[in-house]
């Protein structure tokens, strides 16, 4: 293939791409009028300044529970910030299980993770530089 043919082929390819891209952008489906999500118990999860929240089934009931971390001891409106363990009772129903799980009073932290650290079949929690073994 000569240099002239190679240049012509590249120009043709570039022209096809330049013509096709705007046509594809115009032919995309419009965004839905409303998002297909709904708020689930917003008052329960209204913990300001949360950071690294971790989902895990700590009570082994098949529902994902939520460890909600905080990064400041006091929120912007003077409300105390505490990490909270929300037990998922199914059907979009969550209950505060922090005290009953022995996790009350944890300091502010940027991190949290669930894993079976001791390999006993239940999820343990690593947060605020500490490891909490699940004895359930």
C-alpha positions as CSV (number, residue, x, y, z in Angstrom):
1,X,0.0,0.0,0.0
2,X,1.4,3.4,-0.9
3,X,1.8,6.2,1.4
4,X,-1.1,8.1,-0.3
5,X,-3.4,5.1,0.1
6,X,-2.5,4.8,3.8
7,X,-3.2,8.4,4.4
8,X,-6.5,8.2,2.5
9,X,-7.5,5.1,4.5
10,X,-6.8,6.9,7.8
11,X,-8.6,10.0,6.8
12,X,-11.6,7.9,5.8
13,X,-11.6,6.0,9.1
14,X,-11.3,9.3,11.1
15,X,-14.2,10.8,9.1
16,X,-16.4,7.8,9.7
17,X,-15.6,7.9,13.5
18,X,-16.2,11.7,13.6
19,X,-19.6,11.3,11.9
20,X,-20.7,8.2,13.9
21,X,-19.8,9.4,17.4
22,X,-22.2,12.4,17.4
23,X,-25.0,10.3,15.9
24,X,-24.6,7.7,18.7
25,X,-24.6,10.4,21.4
26,X,-27.8,11.9,20.0
27,X,-29.5,8.5,19.7
28,X,-29.0,7.5,23.4
29,X,-32.0,6.9,25.5
30,X,-33.0,9.8,27.7
31,X,-32.4,9.5,31.4
32,X,-35.5,8.5,33.5
33,X,-37.4,11.3,35.0
34,X,-36.8,9.9,38.5
35,X,-34.2,7.6,39.9
36,X,-35.5,4.1,40.6
37,X,-34.3,4.3,44.2
38,X,-36.3,5.1,47.3
39,X,-35.1,6.2,50.7
40,X,-35.2,3.5,53.3
41,X,-35.5,4.6,56.9
42,X,-33.5,7.9,56.4
43,X,-34.0,8.9,60.0
44,X,-32.2,5.8,61.2
45,X,-29.1,6.3,59.1
46,X,-29.0,10.1,59.8
47,X,-25.5,9.8,61.4
48,X,-23.6,12.9,60.2
49,X,-20.0,12.6,59.2
50,X,-20.0,8.8,58.6
51,X,-17.1,7.6,56.6
52,X,-16.2,3.9,56.0
53,X,-19.4,2.0,56.5
54,X,-19.1,-1.8,56.3
55,X,-21.8,-4.3,55.4
56,X,-21.6,-7.8,56.9
57,X,-23.9,-10.5,58.3
58,X,-22.6,-10.4,61.9
59,X,-25.6,-12.4,63.4
60,X,-25.6,-15.0,60.6
61,X,-29.3,-14.6,59.8
62,X,-28.8,-14.1,56.0
63,X,-29.4,-10.3,56.1
64,X,-26.5,-7.9,55.7
65,X,-26.0,-5.7,58.8
66,X,-24.3,-2.3,58.8
67,X,-21.5,-1.0,60.9
68,X,-21.7,2.8,60.6
69,X,-18.4,4.6,61.4
70,X,-18.0,8.3,62.3
71,X,-14.9,10.5,61.9
72,X,-15.6,13.2,64.5
73,X,-16.4,13.0,68.1
74,X,-19.0,15.8,67.8
75,X,-20.9,16.5,64.7
76,X,-21.4,19.9,63.1
77,X,-24.5,20.6,65.2
78,X,-23.1,19.6,68.5
79,X,-24.7,16.2,68.3
80,X,-22.4,13.4,69.6
81,X,-21.2,11.1,66.9
82,X,-20.8,7.4,67.7
83,X,-20.2,4.4,65.5
84,X,-23.4,2.3,65.3
85,X,-24.1,-1.3,64.5
86,X,-27.4,-1.6,62.6
87,X,-28.8,-5.1,62.7
88,X,-30.9,-5.9,59.6
89,X,-34.1,-7.5,60.7
90,X,-35.3,-8.0,57.1
91,X,-37.9,-6.1,55.1
92,X,-35.9,-2.9,55.2
93,X,-36.1,-2.9,59.0
94,X,-32.9,-2.0,61.0
95,X,-32.4,-1.8,64.7
96,X,-29.5,-0.4,66.7
97,X,-27.6,-3.4,68.1
98,X,-24.4,-1.5,69.1
99,X,-24.7,-2.0,72.9
100,X,-26.1,-5.5,72.8
101,X,-23.1,-6.5,70.6
102,X,-20.6,-5.0,73.0
103,X,-19.5,-2.3,70.6
104,X,-20.8,0.9,72.3
105,X,-18.4,3.8,72.8
106,X,-16.0,3.2,69.9
107,X,-13.9,6.2,69.0
108,X,-14.2,8.0,65.7
109,X,-12.5,6.1,62.8
110,X,-12.0,6.2,59.1
111,X,-12.0,2.5,58.6
112,X,-14.0,-0.7,59.2
113,X,-14.0,-4.2,57.8
114,X,-15.8,-7.5,58.4
115,X,-14.0,-10.8,58.0
116,X,-13.7,-14.1,59.7
117,X,-10.3,-13.4,61.2
118,X,-10.4,-16.3,63.7
119,X,-11.8,-18.8,61.1
120,X,-14.7,-19.9,63.3
121,X,-17.4,-19.3,60.8
122,X,-18.7,-15.9,61.9
123,X,-17.7,-12.4,60.9
124,X,-15.4,-10.4,63.2
125,X,-15.1,-6.6,63.0
126,X,-11.9,-4.6,62.6
127,X,-12.4,-0.9,63.3
128,X,-10.7,2.0,65.0
129,X,-7.5,0.1,65.2
130,X,-9.1,-2.8,67.1
131,X,-10.3,-6.3,66.3
132,X,-13.5,-7.5,67.8
133,X,-14.1,-11.2,67.8
134,X,-17.7,-12.3,67.2
135,X,-18.5,-14.8,69.8
136,X,-22.0,-15.5,68.4
